[in-house]
């Protein structure tokens, strides 16, 4: 609301500083560029695997050296183009092919009954008294600078009213409930609300059942994990305030992908200019595992159906180990999106890569345990999987989510030893001899030592959110302490020192089973005790996820684009890894060869031949290859190494020449070097392939501004807003042009729209305050600069502005 103007003589001496910072901003909160391939905006990024031992023993001696015979020196070997299906493919499964769990009940009553009482069946839903465990009784949640009141109106709608001094009250309606507080290690419940732009966004007010308190995640803003909301906490400390994280997958937003519900689909409607969000259910329904049911129901209703006919549904009792894991890893894993539009029924690895989440990131400790925040994907590090082919449903009954043994016999509880003794019967012959605890004691339970509940480190320790360790490790007190992990013995033996625990372990069990050589290498490399080049890339037992982790070390610490030579044993290992049946291992190894030695004619011939031989795997391998290059190209660009960034992006385009994201980011790299003609060229090529990119028009506008063509820049920004009328950065950059031209009223209107559509845009609030000052609207300026500092307390210009405004407006 406009305030009465103060006399102009009282205006603080703040010139309309040229807004330069946003030109290079690339983060999701303030950036004007789209995350590149391999750089998901999601906290969560990233498996399907299985490497046969024989597949990694491709002979190298026949090559005679680390190079291959191929083209003549100096001859340019061209890579074969990708098939059209890599870039354009008609989806075989659509949202309308799903019918919901209620359609299953009539024919599958027993399974439906089990599911409906399971944690999947009760994973969330529409807001109701049966679903919500949090208090919506009007008791306020008090922050230092805000009061949030959860309440229910006369229509039965669940609401949050947010009150902050100097700002209008904001009311959020709860349109979906995430979680029911069911998990033993810490059960929580969150809430989402529909926004006018068509997205469904997470609210920052979460509830945890055991402690019975409201909390918020401060990690992405204040960096302190999950904390109970108190009057010492600012609302802006909550990472999801204002709401910006969406339900579903879109690279421009922080998101939780499709996992907090069933058949979640988010797409931007270019014609309408808004997002469309569809959610079949906030529970995890039958079709999340079995795939679309519409055709299956039609066939089941057909009385002439022959029992031998295909029932058009995925039968999960006869699938392989890897296929079984894929069903669960649709949600219980870190995933890098490589192609949009995923639904159950699609091939997961065509749309997501599970292991390239480790490229440029280290979500796991070297032995696979959770280093920050992740899911049950570290099952892939366990010996029970690597040596025994164990799947999730060897322990978890898939409908009831209760526990059973490998023969399908129900177990009394999640702590029943039969889960383990079916495969390790000798341990039951003399239980005290193995456990050194009384048979009926907690310390004698298999999972107490081998699957301890560990707190997710990223979340802090104030609120309990622990999950069972699916690496199924051997207790190693000293080793665990070396990594910084709470060992399995410590929770019950708080009175014992680490040395005493280690001595007891050694006395009881003697020399423990050693880690696999690749894990030992990763541990020592992570602690600076071994160079990345000495990590064994070809382990004695196939271990795909550890191989990708080792390749990440190699990329980060040894490889760089177009090296003159690469260590012989590294080249031999990389060449052998390109024969891996695991798509992620193969693709990252191919990317490493291309990255480091891609200009060598012999290596280019090898890579070209490999692409021609891929067949059906061509598309998924190319996508992973480009994800890897996308990450390192972005990394070089953000570090200011623009020449290397350009080199890596151009290599990516050799693999997928029509990748709009790579073309766009190559334009960004050229813009950063001042090569504006090339920047314009690649922005335009990107927009030709994908015209629905508002951010490409925004970055084109920035180039035009740099060329002192403000009117052309305005046209580009308005083109962006034609595509997406809610694109905050379009308004933000329009405001920048107007501010530079001293058109302060137009600047104000543009900045106001920018922060309306993205309230987390700290620079938008800051420049809005500057514009208000130039129009002498000092009280409005004061409010805007305070908001800017809530979001970015380290903005020194805003700090100085706030001091001047408080003196001026207060008359001191």
Secondary structure in CASP SS format (residue, H / E / C, confidence):
PFRMAT SS
TARGET T0000
AUTHOR 0000-0000-0000
METHOD secondary structure of the structure
MODEL  1
X C 1.00
X C 1.00
X C 1.00
X C 1.00
X C 1.00
X C 1.00
X C 1.00
X H 1.00
X H 1.00
X H 1.00
X C 1.00
X C 1.00
X C 1.00
X C 1.00
X C 1.00
X C 1.00
X C 1.00
X C 1.00
X C 1.00
X C 1.00
X H 1.00
X H 1.00
X H 1.00
X C 1.00
X C 1.00
X C 1.00
X C 1.00
X C 1.00
X C 1.00
X C 1.00
X C 1.00
X C 1.00
X C 1.00
X C 1.00
X C 1.00
X C 1.00
X C 1.00
X C 1.00
X C 1.00
X C 1.00
X C 1.00
X C 1.00
X C 1.00
X C 1.00
X C 1.00
X C 1.00
X C 1.00
X C 1.00
X C 1.00
X C 1.00
X C 1.00
X C 1.00
X H 1.00
X H 1.00
X H 1.00
X H 1.00
X C 1.00
X C 1.00
X C 1.00
X C 1.00
X H 1.00
X H 1.00
X H 1.00
X C 1.00
X C 1.00
X C 1.00
X C 1.00
X C 1.00
X C 1.00
X C 1.00
X C 1.00
X C 1.00
X C 1.00
X C 1.00
X C 1.00
X C 1.00
X C 1.00
X C 1.00
X C 1.00
X C 1.00
X C 1.00
X C 1.00
X C 1.00
X H 1.00
X H 1.00
X H 1.00
X C 1.00
X C 1.00
X C 1.00
X C 1.00
X C 1.00
X C 1.00
X C 1.00
X C 1.00
X H 1.00
X H 1.00
X H 1.00
X C 1.00
X C 1.00
X C 1.00
X H 1.00
X H 1.00
X H 1.00
X H 1.00
X C 1.00
X C 1.00
X C 1.00
X C 1.00
X H 1.00
X H 1.00
X H 1.00
X H 1.00
X H 1.00
X H 1.00
X H 1.00
X H 1.00
X C 1.00
X C 1.00
X C 1.00
X C 1.00
X C 1.00
X C 1.00
X C 1.00
X E 1.00
X E 1.00
X C 1.00
X C 1.00
X C 1.00
X C 1.00
X C 1.00
X C 1.00
X C 1.00
X C 1.00
X C 1.00
X C 1.00
X C 1.00
X C 1.00
X C 1.00
X C 1.00
X E 1.00
X E 1.00
X E 1.00
X C 1.00
X C 1.00
X C 1.00
X C 1.00
X E 1.00
X E 1.00
X E 1.00
X E 1.00
X E 1.00
X E 1.00
X C 1.00
X C 1.00
X C 1.00
X C 1.00
X C 1.00
X E 1.00
X E 1.00
X E 1.00
X E 1.00
X E 1.00
X E 1.00
X C 1.00
X C 1.00
X C 1.00
X C 1.00
X C 1.00
X C 1.00
X E 1.00
X E 1.00
X E 1.00
X E 1.00
X C 1.00
X C 1.00
X E 1.00
X E 1.00
X E 1.00
X C 1.00
X C 1.00
X C 1.00
X C 1.00
X C 1.00
X C 1.00
X C 1.00
X C 1.00
X C 1.00
X E 1.00
X E 1.00
X E 1.00
X E 1.00
X E 1.00
X E 1.00
X E 1.00
X C 1.00
X C 1.00
X C 1.00
X C 1.00
X C 1.00
X E 1.00
X E 1.00
X E 1.00
X C 1.00
X C 1.00
X C 1.00
X E 1.00
X E 1.00
X E 1.00
X C 1.00
X C 1.00
X C 1.00
X C 1.00
X E 1.00
X E 1.00
X E 1.00
X E 1.00
X E 1.00
X C 1.00
X C 1.00
X C 1.00
X C 1.00
X C 1.00
X C 1.00
X C 1.00
X C 1.00
X E 1.00
X E 1.00
X E 1.00
X C 1.00
X C 1.00
X C 1.00
X C 1.00
X C 1.00
X C 1.00
X H 1.00
X H 1.00
X H 1.00
X C 1.00
X C 1.00
X C 1.00
X C 1.00
X C 1.00
X C 1.00
X C 1.00
X C 1.00
X E 1.00
X C 1.00
X E 1.00
X C 1.00
X C 1.00
X C 1.00
X C 1.00
X C 1.00
X C 1.00
X E 1.00
X C 1.00
X E 1.00
X C 1.00
X C 1.00
X C 1.00
X C 1.00
X E 1.00
X C 1.00
X C 1.00
X E 1.00
X E 1.00
X E 1.00
X E 1.00
X E 1.00
X C 1.00
X C 1.00
X C 1.00
X C 1.00
X E 1.00
X E 1.00
X E 1.00
X E 1.00
X E 1.00
X C 1.00
X C 1.00
X E 1.00
X C 1.00
X C 1.00
X C 1.00
X C 1.00
X H 1.00
X H 1.00
X H 1.00
X H 1.00
X H 1.00
X C 1.00
X C 1.00
X C 1.00
X H 1.00
X H 1.00
X H 1.00
X H 1.00
X H 1.00
X H 1.00
X H 1.00
X C 1.00
X C 1.00
X C 1.00
X C 1.00
X C 1.00
X C 1.00
X C 1.00
X C 1.00
X C 1.00
X C 1.00
X C 1.00
X C 1.00
X C 1.00
X C 1.00
X C 1.00
X C 1.00
X C 1.00
X C 1.00
X C 1.00
X C 1.00
X H 1.00
X H 1.00
X H 1.00
X H 1.00
X H 1.00
X H 1.00
X H 1.00
X H 1.00
X H 1.00
X C 1.00
X C 1.00
X C 1.00
X C 1.00
X C 1.00
X C 1.00
X E 1.00
X E 1.00
X C 1.00
X C 1.00
X C 1.00
X C 1.00
X C 1.00
X C 1.00
X C 1.00
X C 1.00
X C 1.00
X C 1.00
X H 1.00
X H 1.00
X H 1.00
X H 1.00
X E 1.00
X E 1.00
X C 1.00
X C 1.00
X H 1.00
X H 1.00
X H 1.00
X C 1.00
X C 1.00
X C 1.00
X C 1.00
X C 1.00
X E 1.00
X C 1.00
X C 1.00
X C 1.00
X C 1.00
X C 1.00
X E 1.00
X C 1.00
X C 1.00
X C 1.00
X C 1.00
X C 1.00
X H 1.00
X H 1.00
X H 1.00
X H 1.00
X H 1.00
X H 1.00
X C 1.00
X H 1.00
X H 1.00
X H 1.00
X H 1.00
X C 1.00
X C 1.00
X C 1.00
X C 1.00
X C 1.00
X H 1.00
X H 1.00
X H 1.00
X C 1.00
X E 1.00
X C 1.00
X C 1.00
X C 1.00
X C 1.00
X C 1.00
X C 1.00
X E 1.00
X E 1.00
X C 1.00
X C 1.00
X C 1.00
X C 1.00
X C 1.00
X E 1.00
X C 1.00
X C 1.00
X C 1.00
X C 1.00
X C 1.00
X C 1.00
X C 1.00
X H 1.00
X H 1.00
X H 1.00
X H 1.00
X C 1.00
X C 1.00
X C 1.00
X H 1.00
X H 1.00
X H 1.00
X H 1.00
X C 1.00
X C 1.00
X H 1.00
X H 1.00
X H 1.00
X H 1.00
X H 1.00
X C 1.00
X C 1.00
X C 1.00
X C 1.00
X C 1.00
X C 1.00
X H 1.00
X H 1.00
X H 1.00
X C 1.00
X H 1.00
X H 1.00
X H 1.00
X H 1.00
X H 1.00
X C 1.00
X C 1.00
X E 1.00
X E 1.00
X E 1.00
X C 1.00
X H 1.00
X H 1.00
X H 1.00
X C 1.00
X C 1.00
X C 1.00
X C 1.00
X C 1.00
X C 1.00
X E 1.00
X E 1.00
X E 1.00
X C 1.00
X C 1.00
X C 1.00
X C 1.00
X C 1.00
X C 1.00
X C 1.00
X C 1.00
X H 1.00
X H 1.00
X H 1.00
X H 1.00
X H 1.00
X H 1.00
X H 1.00
X C 1.00
X C 1.00
X C 1.00
X C 1.00
X C 1.00
X C 1.00
X C 1.00
X C 1.00
X C 1.00
X C 1.00
X C 1.00
X C 1.00
X C 1.00
X C 1.00
X H 1.00
X H 1.00
X H 1.00
X H 1.00
X H 1.00
X H 1.00
X H 1.00
X H 1.00
X H 1.00
X H 1.00
X H 1.00
X H 1.00
X C 1.00
X C 1.00
X C 1.00
X C 1.00
X C 1.00
X C 1.00
X C 1.00
X H 1.00
X H 1.00
X H 1.00
X H 1.00
X H 1.00
X H 1.00
X H 1.00
X H 1.00
X H 1.00
X H 1.00
X C 1.00
X C 1.00
X C 1.00
X C 1.00
X C 1.00
X H 1.00
X H 1.00
X H 1.00
X C 1.00
X C 1.00
X C 1.00
X C 1.00
X C 1.00
X C 1.00
X C 1.00
X C 1.00
X C 1.00
X H 1.00
X H 1.00
X H 1.00
X H 1.00
X H 1.00
X H 1.00
X H 1.00
X H 1.00
X H 1.00
X H 1.00
X H 1.00
X H 1.00
X H 1.00
X H 1.00
X C 1.00
X C 1.00
X C 1.00
X C 1.00
X C 1.00
X C 1.00
X C 1.00
X C 1.00
X C 1.00
X C 1.00
X H 1.00
X H 1.00
X H 1.00
X H 1.00
X H 1.00
X H 1.00
X H 1.00
X H 1.00
X H 1.00
X H 1.00
X C 1.00
X C 1.00
X C 1.00
X C 1.00
X C 1.00
X H 1.00
X H 1.00
X H 1.00
X H 1.00
X H 1.00
X H 1.00
X H 1.00
X H 1.00
X H 1.00
X H 1.00
X H 1.00
X H 1.00
X H 1.00
X H 1.00
X H 1.00
X C 1.00
X C 1.00
X C 1.00
X H 1.00
X H 1.00
X H 1.00
X H 1.00
X H 1.00
X H 1.00
X H 1.00
X H 1.00
X H 1.00
X H 1.00
X H 1.00
X H 1.00
X H 1.00
X C 1.00
X H 1.00
X H 1.00
X H 1.00
X H 1.00
X H 1.00
X H 1.00
X H 1.00
X H 1.00
X H 1.00
X H 1.00
X H 1.00
X H 1.00
X H 1.00
X H 1.00
X H 1.00
X H 1.00
X H 1.00
X H 1.00
X H 1.00
X H 1.00
X H 1.00
X H 1.00
X H 1.00
X H 1.00
X C 1.00
X C 1.00
X C 1.00
X H 1.00
X H 1.00
X H 1.00
X H 1.00
X H 1.00
X H 1.00
X H 1.00
X H 1.00
X H 1.00
X H 1.00
X H 1.00
X H 1.00
X H 1.00
X H 1.00
X C 1.00
X C 1.00
X C 1.00
X C 1.00
X H 1.00
X H 1.00
X H 1.00
X H 1.00
X H 1.00
X H 1.00
X H 1.00
X H 1.00
X H 1.00
X H 1.00
X H 1.00
X H 1.00
X H 1.00
X H 1.00
X C 1.00
X C 1.00
X H 1.00
X H 1.00
X H 1.00
X H 1.00
X H 1.00
X H 1.00
X H 1.00
X H 1.00
X H 1.00
X H 1.00
X H 1.00
X H 1.00
X H 1.00
X H 1.00
X C 1.00
X C 1.00
X C 1.00
X C 1.00
X H 1.00
X H 1.00
X H 1.00
X H 1.00
X H 1.00
X H 1.00
X H 1.00
X H 1.00
X H 1.00
X H 1.00
X H 1.00
X H 1.00
X H 1.00
X C 1.00
X C 1.00
X C 1.00
X H 1.00
X H 1.00
X H 1.00
X H 1.00
X H 1.00
X H 1.00
X H 1.00
X H 1.00
X H 1.00
X H 1.00
X H 1.00
X H 1.00
X H 1.00
X H 1.00
X C 1.00
X C 1.00
X C 1.00
X C 1.00
X H 1.00
X H 1.00
X H 1.00
X H 1.00
X H 1.00
X H 1.00
X H 1.00
X H 1.00
X H 1.00
X H 1.00
X H 1.00
X H 1.00
X H 1.00
X C 1.00
X C 1.00
X C 1.00
X H 1.00
X H 1.00
X H 1.00
X H 1.00
X H 1.00
X H 1.00
X H 1.00
X H 1.00
X H 1.00
X H 1.00
X H 1.00
X H 1.00
X H 1.00
X H 1.00
X C 1.00
X C 1.00
X C 1.00
X C 1.00
X H 1.00
X H 1.00
X H 1.00
X H 1.00
X H 1.00
X H 1.00
X H 1.00
X H 1.00
X H 1.00
X H 1.00
X H 1.00
X H 1.00
X H 1.00
X C 1.00
X C 1.00
X C 1.00
X H 1.00
X H 1.00
X H 1.00
X H 1.00
X H 1.00
X H 1.00
X H 1.00
X H 1.00
X H 1.00
X H 1.00
X H 1.00
X H 1.00
X H 1.00
X H 1.00
X C 1.00
X C 1.00
X C 1.00
X C 1.00
X H 1.00
X H 1.00
X H 1.00
X H 1.00
X H 1.00
X H 1.00
X H 1.00
X H 1.00
X H 1.00
X H 1.00
X H 1.00
X H 1.00
X H 1.00
X H 1.00
X H 1.00
X C 1.00
X C 1.00
END
